[in-house]
Amino acid sequence: MGPTVGAAVGAAVALAAAPFALTAVGFTAGGIAAGSYAASMMSSAAVANGGGVAAGTVVAALQSAGAAGLSGTTSAVVAGAGAAAGWVASFFY
């Protein structure tokens, strides 16, 4: 597999897997799942911020993506990261 194909495959896989990965760690459409990794992240963020999760934090962004789906900008970032990983992986296969 060449680097260009690897990058394309990586981008596609990352975009397809992102919603499932968010749900798997607990960022769901109905909110953060109790007892999940996301709940642990939210707890840590709340303790660090005096009891609340501040807007614009990683936890807030991930919950937004879990509830409403990936925005265009987030999709571009996820695809870019997947493309980079696929490009690097293509040198090993």
Summary of the structure (lengths in Angstrom):
residues: 93
radius of gyration: 15.6
end to end distance: 6.6
largest distance: 50.1
contacts: 259
relative contact order: 0.23
helix: 69%
strand: 4%
